[in-house]
Amino acid sequence: MLTRISKFQRVGVFVDVQNMFYSAKYLWGAKLNFSKLMEKAVRGRQLIRAICYVIENPEIDQASFLEMLKGNGYEVKSKALRSRSDGSAKGDWDMGLAIDAISIAEKIDVAVLVSGDGDFSDLVYHLRSRGVLVEVISFLGSTNEDLINAVDFYFPIENDMLLPLKPGGTVRPALSVQRSKPNSDTSGT
């Protein structure tokens, strides 16, 4: 298994959009720059697939957002927010993301998971058992510690990957306690 960055590594990128959207908004008062995210995830390696998993809310027009994702090289998978009988709403892509990652594991050397959801820890262990190097890119303040400990490399999202919520606005500092994972530097050739 390759443990350093190589231009020969084949990369799959899996983005939990809801997790990233709410983390950016509530921790930083910002939104994620998906172009810079793609650069950080791929880092000169061979992109095989990049998939964004989106929950569509019928009360919000997401057309321009979805077009922006596609324009930045992401495949978009979306499903509608489901209403429950008690009036609450539910929508997540955890199972779909996991199935996709497992399905293409034989075609990639590196899986880049963009989420802080600790439910993905078992997926990480499974992919690693199949020889896939797993990296996570997420907001440190909203990332489950079990997930950080499960991956080969962890990269926190910082303000250089963020955009202000409103034009002319600013990105505020993170509202999180900073944790670190040793050996998160994979620089090299």
VENGI-V47143 format. One record per pair of residues at least 12 apart in sequence whose C-alpha atoms are under 7 Angstrom apart, sorted by sequence separation. I is the first residue (numbers start at 1). J is the second residue. D is the distance in Angstrom with one decimal. If there is no record, write none. Layout:
BEGIN
i=I j=J d=D
i=I j=J d=D
END
This chain:
BEGIN
i=159 j=171 d=7.0
i=136 j=151 d=6.8
i=135 j=151 d=5.8
i=140 j=156 d=5.5
i=134 j=151 d=5.5
i=135 j=152 d=5.9
i=136 j=153 d=6.5
i=137 j=154 d=6.2
i=138 j=155 d=6.8
i=139 j=156 d=5.5
i=134 j=152 d=5.4
i=135 j=153 d=4.8
i=136 j=154 d=5.0
i=137 j=155 d=4.8
i=138 j=156 d=5.2
i=139 j=157 d=5.1
i=133 j=152 d=6.3
i=134 j=153 d=6.8
i=135 j=154 d=5.7
i=136 j=155 d=6.2
i=137 j=156 d=5.7
i=138 j=157 d=5.4
i=137 j=157 d=6.4
i=111 j=132 d=6.7
i=115 j=136 d=6.9
i=52 j=74 d=6.3
i=56 j=78 d=6.4
i=105 j=127 d=6.9
i=110 j=132 d=5.5
i=111 j=133 d=6.3
i=112 j=134 d=5.9
i=113 j=135 d=6.2
i=114 j=136 d=5.7
i=115 j=137 d=6.6
i=116 j=138 d=5.6
i=51 j=74 d=5.4
i=52 j=75 d=6.2
i=53 j=76 d=6.2
i=54 j=77 d=6.1
i=55 j=78 d=5.6
i=56 j=79 d=5.9
i=57 j=80 d=6.3
i=109 j=132 d=5.2
i=110 j=133 d=4.7
i=111 j=134 d=4.9
i=112 j=135 d=4.8
i=113 j=136 d=4.8
i=114 j=137 d=4.9
i=115 j=138 d=5.4
i=116 j=139 d=6.8
i=50 j=74 d=5.0
i=51 j=75 d=4.7
i=52 j=76 d=5.0
i=53 j=77 d=5.0
i=54 j=78 d=4.6
i=55 j=79 d=5.2
i=56 j=80 d=4.7
i=57 j=81 d=5.6
i=109 j=133 d=6.2
i=110 j=134 d=5.7
i=111 j=135 d=6.3
i=112 j=136 d=5.6
i=113 j=137 d=6.4
i=114 j=138 d=5.7
i=50 j=75 d=6.0
i=51 j=76 d=5.8
i=52 j=77 d=6.2
i=53 j=78 d=5.9
i=54 j=79 d=6.6
i=55 j=80 d=5.7
i=56 j=81 d=5.8
i=98 j=123 d=6.4
i=102 j=127 d=6.9
i=121 j=146 d=6.6
i=125 j=150 d=6.7
i=55 j=81 d=5.9
i=116 j=142 d=6.0
i=117 j=143 d=6.2
i=118 j=144 d=4.8
i=121 j=147 d=5.0
i=124 j=150 d=6.5
i=105 j=132 d=6.8
i=116 j=143 d=3.8
i=117 j=144 d=6.0
i=120 j=147 d=6.8
i=124 j=151 d=6.4
i=154 j=181 d=6.6
i=13 j=41 d=6.9
i=116 j=144 d=5.8
i=118 j=146 d=6.1
i=118 j=147 d=5.1
i=121 j=150 d=6.1
i=155 j=184 d=6.6
i=153 j=183 d=6.9
i=154 j=184 d=5.4
i=11 j=42 d=6.7
i=153 j=184 d=4.8
i=148 j=181 d=6.9
i=11 j=45 d=6.8
i=10 j=45 d=6.4
i=11 j=46 d=5.9
i=12 j=47 d=6.4
i=17 j=52 d=6.2
i=141 j=176 d=4.4
i=9 j=45 d=5.6
i=10 j=46 d=4.8
i=11 j=47 d=4.9
i=12 j=48 d=5.6
i=13 j=49 d=6.3
i=14 j=50 d=6.0
i=15 j=51 d=6.1
i=16 j=52 d=6.4
i=17 j=53 d=5.7
i=18 j=54 d=6.6
i=55 j=91 d=6.1
i=141 j=177 d=6.1
i=7 j=44 d=5.8
i=8 j=45 d=6.2
i=9 j=46 d=6.0
i=10 j=47 d=6.0
i=11 j=48 d=5.6
i=12 j=49 d=5.0
i=13 j=50 d=4.4
i=14 j=51 d=5.1
i=15 j=52 d=4.7
i=16 j=53 d=5.5
i=17 j=54 d=5.7
i=35 j=72 d=5.8
i=55 j=92 d=6.8
i=141 j=178 d=6.7
i=7 j=45 d=4.3
i=8 j=46 d=6.5
i=10 j=48 d=6.1
i=12 j=50 d=5.8
i=13 j=51 d=6.1
i=14 j=52 d=6.2
i=15 j=53 d=6.1
i=140 j=178 d=6.6
i=6 j=45 d=6.4
i=7 j=46 d=6.5
i=140 j=179 d=6.9
i=53 j=93 d=6.3
i=41 j=112 d=6.4
i=14 j=97 d=6.9
i=20 j=115 d=6.5
i=12 j=108 d=6.3
i=19 j=115 d=6.1
i=11 j=108 d=5.5
i=10 j=108 d=4.8
i=11 j=109 d=6.1
i=12 j=110 d=6.3
i=13 j=111 d=6.0
i=14 j=112 d=6.2
i=15 j=113 d=6.2
i=16 j=114 d=6.0
i=10 j=109 d=5.1
i=11 j=110 d=4.8
i=12 j=111 d=4.9
i=13 j=112 d=4.7
i=14 j=113 d=5.0
i=15 j=114 d=4.6
i=16 j=115 d=5.4
i=9 j=109 d=5.7
i=10 j=110 d=6.2
i=11 j=111 d=5.9
i=12 j=112 d=6.1
i=13 j=113 d=6.1
i=14 j=114 d=6.0
i=15 j=115 d=6.5
i=9 j=110 d=6.9
i=23 j=139 d=6.7
i=23 j=142 d=6.5
i=37 j=161 d=6.6
i=36 j=161 d=5.8
i=33 j=161 d=5.5
i=32 j=161 d=6.2
i=33 j=162 d=5.2
i=1 j=131 d=6.1
i=32 j=162 d=4.7
i=33 j=163 d=5.9
i=31 j=162 d=5.6
i=32 j=163 d=6.1
i=30 j=162 d=6.2
i=31 j=163 d=5.2
i=30 j=163 d=5.6
i=31 j=164 d=6.2
i=30 j=164 d=4.7
i=31 j=165 d=5.8
i=30 j=165 d=4.8
i=29 j=165 d=6.6
i=30 j=171 d=5.7
i=29 j=171 d=6.1
i=28 j=171 d=6.2
i=29 j=172 d=6.1
i=28 j=172 d=5.3
i=28 j=173 d=5.9
i=28 j=174 d=5.0
i=27 j=174 d=5.4
i=28 j=175 d=6.8
i=27 j=175 d=5.2
i=27 j=176 d=7.0
i=5 j=186 d=6.0
i=4 j=186 d=5.3
i=5 j=187 d=6.3
i=4 j=187 d=6.8
i=5 j=188 d=5.7
i=6 j=189 d=5.1
i=4 j=188 d=6.2
i=5 j=189 d=5.6
END
